[in-house]
Amino acid sequence: MEKFWVNCNLNINGLELDAKFSRDAVDNIFKPFLRRLTELQGMMDRKIVAYLAASPAAGKTTLAQFLEKLSREDSMLTKIRALGMDGFHYDSAYLKANKIQRDGVEILMNDIKGAPETFDVDAMQLKLREVRQEGTNWNTYDRLIHDVVHDAISVEDNIVLVEGNYLLLDEPRWTNIRVLADYTVFVKAAPELLKERLISRKQRSGLTREEAENFYVNSDSKNVIRVLENSARANETWELQADGDYLKIDDEEENFDAVVFEPYEGDA
């Protein structure tokens, strides 16, 4: 069956990017998702936080920005604000000065930058609590300087969509992040589909092909498997296809009362 595509120009981390999404995914996955968030926010009558979790290189940043764009083009939807969790990496100076144990070997944190251990989970948890209550300033990650910019943008929106790799990770520390979501989406993608995307991305950042492949083997591939195997079940699961399209493959439950996480202590 022939697919029809929606083309758009997005600003991703300060860079202009041409993206495309299938008309079927827009009409039957993305817009219904945004309507659910609008309904949920109205029902709960407070700011809500949704997560878009996926493995590295699954296109979640571009997808989140597109969902924000869709929400702002439809007067029947509550506008969402798309945010990334990459601004909660530890600062580069910290990563270059500290080591951790992995598989019995002491390694520099900077050598596995992007792994769950290289994020300041406590700082992210605090910001998410502030977002849900009164709004806050959100950290961003500048890919030109390859470092965190603290309190870069003001966030006061009623619906915030946070995208990131480890938001649903069912591991110590990360469960404190997971329970702060009101609604969640997980994007599955086959590891073999992500491999070349990850290697190409490292090459674009200045690494040789050999260096990029080594980084994939030693870091990126481990992160991909960790996300796919250790992420908790989401309210919705979408699957990235080889052509860049998305399929909705699972619903946990249609009843909001059954799927919304229990409010954390301190919620109104």
Helices and strands as residue ranges (DSSP letters): E 5-12, E 15-22, H 23-25, I 26-30, H 31-44, E 48-54, H 60-73, E 80-84, G 86-88, H 92-97, E 99-102, E 105-108, G 109-112, G 116-118, H 121-133, E 136-142, E 147-155, E 159-164, H 175-178, E 183-188, H 191-204, H 209-215, I 216-220, H 221-230, E 236-240, E 246-251, H 256-259
